[in-house]
Amino acid sequence: MALVIGRIEPGFLDGHPENGTLVPLPPQNGGAVGWGQVYLSFGCDFGDAQLRIAVWNDTSRSWRVSTLAVTAAGGRVGVPVQDGDSKVSVGRVKASATDTGLCPVGYLIEVVLRA
């Protein structure tokens, strides 16, 4: 299994695209390159986070946009990666009235390596 980790920028998207994070994805089933299924997940600590997730699919030439709740008291939360998905735009939106947008949120890309 190959792993890539990173962090989601602090602050909220509301009119501030500079607070967003773009995560490029390896293609599903990398063929001759030697990997299979791709997985993307998010986790946080010291507070809960609400994320706006937008996945770009090259095949359909469209975005799939959703929100994702990531809690400090829970495990990692996965986002399904489909054939043709090539990038994910991630930004914070307010999880609650007291959310400051500063708790650490990280992402993990896992790729199953073929023997």
C-alpha positions, 0 to 999 in steps of 0.5 A: 500500500502506498500512502500520501498525506497532507493537510487542509488549509485553516479558515473558511471558504466563504468568499475566500478560495485561498482557504481551499486545498486542491488534492490531485488523485492518481487514476484508479487502477493504474494499469502498467504503472502497478496500482489498483484501487485508490482511497481518499479519507479525512480526519481531524482532532481538537474540534469537529470540521465540516468540509465541502468536497468537490470531486472532478471527473475527467470522463463526465467533465463534471464536479460531484459536490457534497459536504462531509462531517469529520469529527475529533471523536470519530475515525477517518471519513472516506470519500469514494473515488470513481474511475475518471476522478482526477482531483478533489477541491476541499474547503471548510464550512462552519460546522457550528456557531463556535467553529473557528476553522482552525482545528487540524484536518488531514487527508490520506490517499491510499493506493493498493499496490499490485504484486 
